[in-house]
Each structure stands twice: as C-alpha cells, then as structure tokens.
C-alpha cells in the first residue's frame, strides 16, 4: 500500500526529479537539493524510512557527506547577494505563486505525510492547508512588514532613518511531527526577507519537504536560494558550526534544542529553539461540560498526542472531577487505525522505539500509584499488526512528582490531576518547568481573566484547547519550552531573520545647487 501511494504521488503533478528516484531497488531514495539540482548522495550511510502503520520500509534517506554539506552552504552563500538584491516585490511574487502551488498539491502532500509520519489523511491535510499555507500567505505581506523608520530634522538639515535588511545564510532543523508546517514556519519568512536557506528535514519524514522544495522551484525561486541536506547528529553539528550560517531555527526535543542553542550561540549565531512541553488544561466546574470533554479528547489524542501543543495534562477543579467517567467513555469511542483508512481518529506513533517509550511511561505511572482509567496498550489493529499503535490512555490520581507528569510523553496519553481551587491549579502549572501552552475551560469571564494574567505560560487558550496563534502573531512558547530571544513567525519571526541598519545624514541647505529658475530678460550689469 505504501509503495502504491508513493508511486501515485510521483506520477501525478510532480515529476520524478522532485527528490526521490526509483532504481532497480523497489525502495526509493531521497535526494539532496544542492544548487537547484536534486542529486543522489555519494554517502555510504543510509537510513530507512518506515511507514508507521506497517513498519514497512518505504524509502531511504542519506547521511550527507561533509563535502555535500559544504557544497550546499556554498550554494546558499553564492546565491545570497543576488537574491537579497532582488526587489522584495519580486520575492513576494514568487511566494504568492508558491502558496497557490501548495494548495494545488495538497492531496499529494497529505499522502506523503500519511505515508511517512502516519497521520490520518484529514489531519495531514490540516497540517498543510490550515497551518502551513497561512504562514506562506503571511510572508507575502513582507513589503509592508519590512518598512523602516524615519525621523526627519533631528537637528538642522539632519535626518535619521532605518533599513530592515536580511542577515545572510540561515538554516532550519525540523522535527518529524509536522512535516509540512514546521519547515514552512522557517524558510518562507526567511527567504522573503532576502536570506538564502539551508534546510534539514527530519530524517524520518523527508518526502514532504522535498516536494515542497520542488514546488518552490516551480514558483520561480532561483537556484541556490534553498538547499536541502539530510542526516542526524553530524548534520546538526555542521549547521551549528559553519561560519557562513548566521541563524538557526529549530523545533524538536529538549535535549536536541538545548544542544543546538548552546552550540550555535557559542559560534555567534542567532538561535530560536522551540522544544518540549507539558500543556495543561484547567477544567472549572462552571465550564460547558459537553464542549469541554470533546475538546479534551481531541487535543489529547489527535495525531496520537505527537504535537508540541497537545493537551497532555488535565487539571479538574472542584466538582468537575465528576466528569471523568464521561471523559473515559468519549475517549473509548475513538477509532485507532492506519492514517489512510476511512474513519481513523488516532494514528500510529512514529516508531517502535516511540511506542516502547510511551508504554513505559504509562507503566511508570501505574507503578507510582496512578489509576489507569483507560489503557491503550496492546491495541491491535486488524491488518496492521506490525504498526506502532497505542490507543487513548487516561491516568488519574497523578501527582507532580510522578515520571508520567515530569516527562513529556508525546503519545496518546492524558494524565489527570485534581485541584480544589483555581489558585491551586495555577500554582501547579507555574511550578512545571515548561511554558508552551495551556487552556482554561470556563464560562466565567473573571475566572478566565485571572487565569490569563497569573499563569506563567506563553500561549493561553480560553475555551480553546490548542491555542496556536495565527501567523500575524508569533508562536510564543516560554520558559523550558523555548530558548532564544525571538520567537517563530509573526513580527518576531521577521525580526529574527533581519537586521537593522541606521543612517544619519546631513545635507546643508546652503549647499543646494539650484535656487529658482531665472525667468526675466537678462540685462547688462545685473
């Protein structure tokens, strides 16, 4: 099935040269994109790409060699000056065409995401159209967003004004869980600002990024403005160390994010590092019960919990704890299946290792005294017995000291705590090191206002379970969920990819070469 989907994608709107090519082997290989050409790596080290629903190998991705990575950065460096000198209106037009090409190819992109990452097709389409295209559309408003500032006559005949300029070669390191959205948080804004870009997609899900790159070429992006390498630790360290790279955008785990932030910063680079999370949903007794339960179920178990903004923790305040049985029943109704199967609600986890880790954290909660209200382990999906499936799981009676609470599970697991008051719930959240997102469910405006003002989390939803901001704002995760000074997309994203040049100029009035034209008849001696 996986190979059929891949061939379908390759045979439709995108030529085979998009980034993979089938040779005598039935397993496609992922290309590098260097200087406008999709090329086969000369490496001797390859990684398998698996379909999470079957664990069938559906492709191979190279660990790029040092020479290939150097060639990619050199291509970015050569392309930078002509690209940054290109009119911002011309850059805007390329990305206006690009967003339309993404929309035209949404089905193909979604199939690639489902094949390699496992998401349901509906969720994969949402990854592309709802989350990704909006950032590209926002990038197309750059001509007004990059305006400088002017203050005339700061003293006699003297003015001061600023330019907002690109910074050079930038790099992005993307995770596996959003194969379209996260890369499109990165290179479109960076490139419209006038930078060139080196992208390293997750080695688990490279296909979507390669198709996005081909579509950008079709939109008219010049050779060398976007280059793509593949790999693991060596590729990451290369990006952190290469002196030509001026800025790094990263989304992923805390260990990787801390490493990239520290190593990149030591080498003088700007770094924005979005990392792990433990997002809490606070349920007040006055909340709309039906709506709240539905929101909790969707936000906890959608995409098998593999979202950095998944609502993985619920705090039931006061009498709302009585809603737990209904929450369990609603969660039981979700259908666990392969992402390309009709009616699937919960998809597989990305890998067997991820499944083992999630099940281990569930067991740790049981061992430490939590009550297992719903156990999604040992989920068997007919026809997909080798898949990485874990069903919706709910642990209640969880305390802040338990491992299932202190660690990000990144699976379809909801841990439940209880609090007597809103103040107690806020204290629990503020004592947690993460600060990505949170939500409160209430019908009381004063309660909502108190919560939004006192909770120390970067993104807050009021009756909104996953409060990811639209791209005209910025993704403002905080505390242990973020390292850096400037967040992703929005005005902060533009600041990250640009620098300010300030000019103070003086032109003395008496030096003006023309006063006014002579319109009278000239006379002798005058």
C-alpha positions as CSV (number, residue, x, y, z in Angstrom):
1,X,0.0,0.0,0.0
2,X,2.8,2.4,0.9
3,X,4.6,1.9,-2.4
4,X,1.3,2.4,-4.3
5,X,0.7,5.7,-2.6
6,X,4.3,6.9,-3.3
7,X,4.0,5.9,-7.0
8,X,0.7,7.7,-7.2
9,X,2.3,10.9,-5.8
10,X,5.2,10.6,-8.2
11,X,3.1,10.0,-11.2
12,X,0.7,13.0,-10.6
13,X,1.6,16.6,-10.6
14,X,5.2,16.3,-9.5
15,X,8.0,14.8,-11.7
16,X,10.2,12.1,-10.5
17,X,13.1,14.5,-10.1
18,X,11.3,16.0,-7.1
19,X,13.7,14.4,-4.7
20,X,13.4,10.7,-4.9
21,X,14.2,8.3,-7.7
22,X,13.5,4.6,-8.0
23,X,16.3,2.5,-9.3
24,X,16.5,-1.3,-9.6
25,X,15.6,-1.5,-5.9
26,X,11.9,-1.2,-5.1
27,X,12.8,1.3,-2.3
28,X,13.1,4.9,-3.4
29,X,16.0,7.0,-2.2
30,X,15.7,10.6,-1.0
31,X,17.8,13.2,-2.9
32,X,19.8,16.1,-1.7
33,X,18.9,19.6,-3.2
34,X,22.1,21.4,-4.0
35,X,22.4,24.5,-6.2
36,X,19.0,23.9,-7.8
37,X,19.6,20.2,-8.6
38,X,18.1,17.1,-6.9
39,X,21.2,14.8,-6.7
40,X,21.9,11.4,-5.4
41,X,24.1,11.4,-2.3
42,X,27.5,9.7,-2.6
43,X,27.3,8.6,1.0
44,X,27.8,5.1,2.2
45,X,25.5,5.6,5.2
46,X,21.7,5.4,4.6
47,X,18.7,5.4,7.0
48,X,15.5,3.6,6.4
49,X,12.2,5.4,6.2
50,X,9.3,3.4,7.6
51,X,5.5,3.6,7.3
52,X,4.4,3.8,11.0
53,X,1.3,1.8,10.3
54,X,3.1,-1.2,9.0
55,X,6.8,-0.6,9.7
56,X,7.4,-1.4,6.1
57,X,10.4,0.3,4.6
58,X,9.1,2.9,2.1
59,X,12.3,4.7,1.3
60,X,15.9,5.5,2.3
61,X,17.5,8.8,3.2
62,X,21.2,9.6,3.1
63,X,23.5,10.9,5.8
64,X,25.0,13.7,3.6
65,X,28.8,13.7,3.4
66,X,30.9,16.6,4.6
67,X,31.6,17.6,1.0
68,X,27.9,17.6,0.2
69,X,27.0,19.7,3.2
70,X,29.8,22.2,2.3
71,X,28.5,22.4,-1.3
72,X,25.0,23.2,0.0
73,X,26.2,26.1,2.2
74,X,28.5,27.3,-0.6
75,X,25.5,27.4,-2.9
76,X,23.5,29.4,-0.3
77,X,26.4,31.8,0.0
78,X,26.8,32.4,-3.7
79,X,23.0,32.9,-4.1
80,X,22.7,35.3,-1.2
81,X,23.9,38.6,-2.8
82,X,21.8,38.4,-6.0
83,X,18.8,37.2,-4.0
84,X,19.0,39.9,-1.3
85,X,19.4,42.5,-4.1
86,X,16.3,41.2,-5.8
87,X,13.3,43.5,-5.4
88,X,11.2,42.5,-2.4
89,X,8.2,42.7,-4.7
90,X,9.8,40.1,-7.0
91,X,10.4,37.8,-4.0
92,X,6.8,38.4,-2.9
93,X,5.5,37.3,-6.3
94,X,7.4,34.0,-6.1
95,X,5.8,33.2,-2.8
96,X,2.4,34.2,-4.0
97,X,2.7,31.7,-6.7
98,X,4.1,29.2,-4.2
99,X,1.2,29.3,-1.8
100,X,-1.1,28.5,-4.8
101,X,1.0,25.6,-5.8
102,X,0.9,24.2,-2.3
103,X,-2.9,24.4,-2.4
104,X,-3.0,22.7,-5.8
105,X,-0.9,19.8,-4.4
106,X,-2.5,19.4,-1.0
107,X,-3.6,15.8,-1.7
108,X,-0.2,14.7,-2.8
109,X,1.5,16.4,0.2
110,X,-1.0,14.9,2.6
111,X,-0.4,11.4,1.2
112,X,3.3,11.7,1.7
113,X,2.8,12.9,5.3
114,X,0.5,9.9,6.0
115,X,2.9,7.5,4.4
116,X,6.0,8.6,6.3
117,X,4.6,10.1,9.5
118,X,1.4,8.1,9.9
119,X,-1.2,10.9,10.4
120,X,-4.7,10.5,9.3
121,X,-5.2,12.0,5.9
122,X,-7.6,14.6,7.3
123,X,-5.1,15.6,9.9
124,X,-2.3,15.7,7.3
125,X,-4.4,18.0,5.1
126,X,-4.9,20.2,8.0
127,X,-1.1,20.3,8.6
128,X,-0.7,21.6,5.0
129,X,-3.7,23.9,4.3
130,X,-4.7,25.2,7.7
131,X,-1.3,25.6,9.4
132,X,1.3,25.8,6.6
133,X,-0.2,27.9,3.8
134,X,-1.2,30.6,6.2
135,X,2.4,31.2,7.1
136,X,3.4,31.4,3.4
137,X,0.5,33.9,2.9
138,X,1.7,35.9,5.8
139,X,5.2,36.0,4.3
140,X,3.7,37.5,1.2
141,X,2.8,40.7,3.2
142,X,6.5,41.3,3.7
143,X,6.8,44.6,1.7
144,X,4.8,46.4,4.3
145,X,6.3,44.4,7.3
146,X,9.9,45.3,6.3
147,X,9.3,49.0,6.2
148,X,12.0,51.0,8.0
149,X,11.5,54.1,10.2
150,X,12.3,57.8,9.6
151,X,12.7,60.8,11.8
152,X,13.4,64.0,9.8
153,X,15.2,67.1,11.1
154,X,16.6,65.6,14.3
155,X,18.7,68.8,14.1
156,X,19.2,71.4,11.4
157,X,19.5,69.7,8.0
158,X,19.9,66.3,9.5
159,X,17.7,63.2,9.3
160,X,17.8,59.6,10.7
161,X,16.2,56.6,9.0
162,X,16.5,52.8,9.2
163,X,16.5,49.9,6.8
164,X,15.4,46.4,7.7
165,X,17.9,44.1,5.9
166,X,18.4,40.3,5.6
167,X,21.2,38.7,7.6
168,X,22.7,36.1,5.2
169,X,22.5,32.3,5.1
170,X,20.0,30.8,7.5
171,X,19.3,27.2,8.5
172,X,16.3,25.2,9.7
173,X,16.2,21.9,11.5
174,X,12.7,20.4,11.6
175,X,11.1,17.6,13.6
176,X,9.1,14.6,12.4
177,X,5.7,15.5,13.8
178,X,4.8,18.3,11.3
179,X,6.5,17.5,8.0
180,X,4.9,20.5,6.2
181,X,4.0,23.1,8.9
182,X,7.4,23.4,10.6
183,X,9.6,23.8,7.5
184,X,7.1,26.3,6.3
185,X,7.4,28.2,9.5
186,X,11.1,28.6,8.6
187,X,12.2,29.1,5.0
188,X,9.4,31.2,3.5
189,X,9.7,34.0,6.0
190,X,13.5,33.8,6.0
191,X,13.6,33.8,2.2
192,X,11.1,36.6,1.5
193,X,13.2,38.7,3.9
194,X,16.1,38.2,1.5
195,X,18.0,35.4,3.1
196,X,19.0,32.2,1.5
197,X,18.2,29.0,3.3
198,X,19.7,25.6,4.2
199,X,17.0,23.1,5.3
200,X,17.5,19.8,7.2
201,X,14.2,18.0,7.5
202,X,13.7,15.1,9.9
203,X,15.3,12.0,8.6
204,X,12.1,10.1,9.4
205,X,9.9,12.2,7.1
206,X,11.9,13.9,4.3
207,X,9.5,13.4,1.5
208,X,7.1,16.2,2.1
209,X,9.9,18.8,2.4
210,X,11.4,17.6,-0.9
211,X,8.0,18.0,-2.6
212,X,7.7,21.5,-1.1
213,X,11.1,22.3,-2.4
214,X,10.2,21.2,-5.9
215,X,7.0,23.4,-5.8
216,X,9.2,26.4,-4.7
217,X,11.4,25.8,-7.8
218,X,8.2,25.7,-9.9
219,X,7.2,29.0,-8.4
220,X,10.4,30.6,-9.7
221,X,12.8,30.6,-6.8
222,X,16.4,30.9,-8.2
223,X,18.9,28.1,-7.9
224,X,20.8,28.1,-4.6
225,X,18.2,30.1,-2.6
226,X,17.0,26.9,-0.9
227,X,19.3,23.9,-0.4
228,X,18.4,20.7,1.5
229,X,20.7,18.2,3.3
230,X,19.8,15.1,5.3
231,X,21.3,13.4,8.3
232,X,21.4,13.2,12.0
233,X,23.9,14.4,14.6
234,X,26.8,15.3,12.2
235,X,24.4,17.4,10.0
236,X,23.1,19.2,13.1
237,X,26.6,20.0,14.4
238,X,27.7,21.1,10.9
239,X,24.9,23.7,10.9
240,X,25.8,24.8,14.4
241,X,29.5,25.2,13.5
242,X,29.7,26.6,9.9
243,X,30.7,30.2,10.0
244,X,28.6,31.2,6.9
245,X,25.3,30.3,8.7
246,X,24.1,33.3,10.6
247,X,20.8,32.0,12.2
248,X,19.3,28.6,13.1
249,X,15.6,27.8,13.6
250,X,14.9,24.5,15.4
251,X,11.8,22.7,16.6
252,X,12.2,19.4,18.5
253,X,13.1,17.7,21.8
254,X,14.6,19.4,24.8
255,X,18.0,17.6,24.7
256,X,18.5,18.5,21.0
257,X,17.2,22.0,21.4
258,X,19.4,22.8,24.3
259,X,22.4,21.4,22.4
260,X,21.7,23.4,19.3
261,X,21.0,26.6,21.2
262,X,24.3,26.3,23.2
263,X,26.5,25.2,20.4
264,X,25.0,27.6,17.8
265,X,25.1,30.6,20.2
266,X,28.7,29.9,21.1
267,X,29.5,30.2,17.4
268,X,27.9,33.6,17.3
269,X,24.6,32.6,15.6
270,X,21.1,33.7,16.3
271,X,19.1,30.6,17.5
272,X,15.4,30.2,18.1
273,X,14.7,26.8,19.6
274,X,11.2,25.5,20.2
275,X,11.3,22.5,22.5
276,X,9.2,20.2,24.6
277,X,6.0,20.9,26.5
278,X,3.6,19.7,29.2
279,X,0.5,21.6,28.3
280,X,-2.3,21.8,31.0
281,X,-6.0,22.1,30.5
282,X,-7.8,23.5,33.6
283,X,-11.4,22.4,33.8
284,X,-13.6,24.6,36.0
285,X,-16.9,23.4,37.4
286,X,-18.8,26.1,35.5
287,X,-17.4,25.0,32.1
288,X,-19.7,23.8,29.3
289,X,-19.3,20.1,30.0
290,X,-20.1,18.7,26.6
291,X,-17.8,21.1,24.8
292,X,-15.0,20.7,27.3
293,X,-15.0,16.9,27.2
294,X,-14.9,16.9,23.4
295,X,-12.1,19.5,23.4
296,X,-10.0,17.5,25.9
297,X,-10.4,14.3,23.9
298,X,-9.4,15.9,20.6
299,X,-6.5,17.8,21.9
300,X,-5.1,14.9,23.9
301,X,-5.4,12.1,21.4
302,X,-5.3,13.8,18.0
303,X,-2.2,12.9,16.0
304,X,-1.6,10.2,18.7
305,X,-0.5,13.0,21.0
306,X,2.5,13.8,18.9
307,X,2.1,17.6,19.0
308,X,4.2,20.0,20.9
309,X,0.8,21.8,21.7
310,X,-1.1,18.6,22.6
311,X,-3.2,19.0,25.8
312,X,-1.5,16.1,27.6
313,X,-2.4,17.1,31.2
314,X,-5.9,18.0,32.6
315,X,-6.5,19.6,36.0
316,X,-10.0,19.1,37.2
317,X,-11.0,21.8,39.7
318,X,-13.6,21.0,42.4
319,X,-16.7,19.2,41.3
320,X,-15.6,19.0,37.6
321,X,-13.7,15.8,38.7
322,X,-17.1,14.1,38.5
323,X,-16.9,14.3,34.7
324,X,-14.0,11.8,34.5
325,X,-16.3,8.8,33.7
326,X,-17.8,10.6,30.7
327,X,-14.3,11.6,29.5
328,X,-13.3,8.0,29.6
329,X,-16.4,6.9,27.6
330,X,-15.9,9.6,25.0
331,X,-12.2,8.6,24.6
332,X,-13.1,4.9,24.1
333,X,-15.2,5.9,21.1
334,X,-12.1,7.0,19.1
335,X,-11.1,4.7,16.3
336,X,-7.4,3.6,16.2
337,X,-6.3,2.8,12.6
338,X,-3.8,3.5,9.9
339,X,-3.9,7.0,8.7
340,X,-5.1,6.2,5.2
341,X,-8.1,4.2,6.4
342,X,-11.5,5.9,6.4
343,X,-12.8,7.0,9.8
344,X,-9.4,6.8,11.6
345,X,-9.2,9.1,14.6
346,X,-5.9,8.0,16.2
347,X,-2.9,7.2,14.1
348,X,0.2,5.2,14.9
349,X,3.2,6.5,16.7
350,X,6.3,7.4,14.6
351,X,8.4,4.3,15.5
352,X,8.6,1.1,17.6
353,X,11.0,3.0,19.9
354,X,8.4,5.7,20.5
355,X,5.8,3.0,21.3
356,X,8.1,1.4,23.8
357,X,8.8,4.7,25.5
358,X,5.2,5.7,25.7
359,X,4.1,2.3,27.1
360,X,7.0,2.5,29.6
361,X,5.8,5.9,30.9
362,X,2.3,4.6,31.2
363,X,3.6,1.7,33.3
364,X,5.7,4.1,35.5
365,X,2.5,6.0,36.3
366,X,0.8,2.8,37.4
367,X,3.9,1.7,39.4
368,X,3.9,5.1,41.2
369,X,0.3,4.9,42.2
370,X,-1.7,6.5,39.4
371,X,-5.0,4.9,38.4
372,X,-5.3,3.6,34.9
373,X,-8.8,4.6,33.8
374,X,-8.2,3.7,30.2
375,X,-5.4,1.5,28.9
376,X,-4.4,1.9,25.2
377,X,-1.6,-0.6,25.4
378,X,-1.9,-3.9,23.5
379,X,-4.1,-2.2,20.9
380,X,-4.4,-4.5,17.9
381,X,-5.4,-3.1,14.5
382,X,-6.5,-5.7,12.1
383,X,-4.3,-5.8,9.0
384,X,-1.7,-3.6,10.7
385,X,-0.4,-5.9,13.4
386,X,3.1,-4.6,12.9
387,X,2.1,-0.9,13.4
388,X,3.2,1.3,16.2
389,X,-0.3,1.7,17.7
390,X,-1.1,2.8,21.2
391,X,-4.8,3.7,21.9
392,X,-6.1,6.5,24.0
393,X,-4.9,6.2,27.6
394,X,-6.0,8.1,30.7
395,X,-4.1,8.1,34.0
396,X,-5.9,9.7,37.0
397,X,-4.7,10.4,40.6
398,X,-1.4,11.7,39.1
399,X,0.9,13.8,41.4
400,X,3.5,16.3,40.2
401,X,6.4,14.0,41.3
402,X,5.4,11.1,39.1
403,X,7.6,10.5,36.0
404,X,4.5,10.4,33.7
405,X,3.9,14.0,34.7
406,X,7.5,15.4,34.8
407,X,8.4,14.0,31.3
408,X,6.8,14.9,28.0
409,X,5.1,11.6,26.9
410,X,4.5,12.5,23.3
411,X,1.8,9.9,22.8
412,X,-2.0,9.4,23.2
413,X,-1.9,9.7,27.0
414,X,-3.8,12.1,29.2
415,X,-2.6,12.5,32.8
416,X,-5.2,13.8,35.2
417,X,-4.6,15.9,38.3
418,X,-7.1,17.4,40.7
419,X,-7.2,20.7,42.5
420,X,-9.6,22.3,45.0
421,X,-9.3,25.8,43.7
422,X,-8.1,27.8,40.7
423,X,-5.2,29.2,42.7
424,X,-4.0,25.6,43.3
425,X,-4.2,24.8,39.6
426,X,-2.3,27.9,38.7
427,X,0.4,27.0,41.2
428,X,0.7,23.5,39.8
429,X,1.2,24.9,36.3
430,X,3.7,27.6,37.3
431,X,5.8,25.0,39.2
432,X,6.1,23.0,36.0
433,X,9.2,23.9,34.0
434,X,7.5,24.0,30.6
435,X,5.7,27.1,29.2
436,X,4.5,26.2,25.8
437,X,0.7,26.3,26.0
438,X,-2.3,26.0,28.4
439,X,-6.0,26.3,28.3
440,X,-8.8,27.0,30.7
441,X,-12.4,25.9,30.3
442,X,-14.9,28.2,32.0
443,X,-18.0,30.3,31.4
444,X,-16.9,32.9,33.9
445,X,-15.0,35.9,32.4
446,X,-13.5,37.0,35.7
447,X,-12.1,33.4,36.2
448,X,-10.6,33.5,32.6
449,X,-9.1,36.9,33.2
450,X,-7.5,35.9,36.5
451,X,-6.0,32.8,34.8
452,X,-4.6,34.5,31.8
453,X,-2.9,37.1,33.9
454,X,-1.5,34.8,36.6
455,X,-0.4,31.7,34.7
456,X,3.2,31.7,33.5
457,X,2.8,30.2,30.1
458,X,3.5,31.7,26.7
459,X,0.3,30.7,24.9
460,X,-3.1,30.6,26.6
461,X,-6.5,29.4,25.3
462,X,-9.8,30.3,26.9
463,X,-12.1,27.5,25.9
464,X,-9.6,26.9,23.1
465,X,-7.6,23.7,23.8
466,X,-4.7,24.2,21.3
467,X,-4.1,27.9,21.2
468,X,-1.6,28.1,18.4
469,X,-1.5,31.7,17.2
470,X,-2.2,32.6,13.6
471,X,0.9,33.8,11.7
472,X,0.2,37.5,12.1
473,X,1.0,36.9,15.8
474,X,4.0,34.9,16.9
475,X,4.4,31.4,18.4
476,X,5.3,32.5,22.0
477,X,6.3,29.4,24.0
478,X,8.3,30.3,27.0
479,X,10.4,29.1,30.0
480,X,11.6,25.5,29.5
481,X,9.8,25.2,26.1
482,X,11.9,27.8,24.4
483,X,15.5,29.0,24.1
484,X,16.3,32.3,22.3
485,X,15.3,35.9,22.3
486,X,12.9,36.0,19.3
487,X,10.0,33.6,18.6
488,X,8.8,32.0,15.4
489,X,6.8,33.8,12.7
490,X,4.8,37.0,13.1
491,X,6.6,40.2,13.8
492,X,9.1,38.4,16.0
493,X,9.9,36.0,13.2
494,X,10.7,38.9,10.8
495,X,13.0,40.4,13.5
496,X,14.8,37.1,13.8
497,X,15.6,36.9,10.0
498,X,16.5,40.6,9.6
499,X,18.9,43.2,11.0
500,X,18.5,47.0,11.3
501,X,20.8,49.5,9.6
502,X,20.5,53.1,10.8
503,X,21.6,56.0,8.7
504,X,22.1,59.6,9.9
505,X,22.6,62.0,7.1
506,X,23.2,65.7,6.8
507,X,22.6,67.8,3.7
508,X,23.2,71.5,4.4
509,X,20.6,73.9,2.9
510,X,23.2,76.4,1.8
511,X,24.9,73.7,-0.4
512,X,21.8,73.3,-2.6
513,X,22.9,73.8,-6.2
514,X,19.7,75.2,-7.5
515,X,17.6,78.1,-6.0
516,X,15.0,79.1,-8.5
517,X,14.9,79.5,-12.3
518,X,15.6,82.9,-13.9
519,X,12.5,83.9,-15.9
520,X,13.3,87.7,-16.6
521,X,15.3,89.1,-19.5
522,X,19.0,89.4,-18.7
523,X,20.4,92.9,-18.6
524,X,24.0,94.1,-18.7
525,X,25.5,94.6,-15.2
526,X,22.8,92.7,-13.4
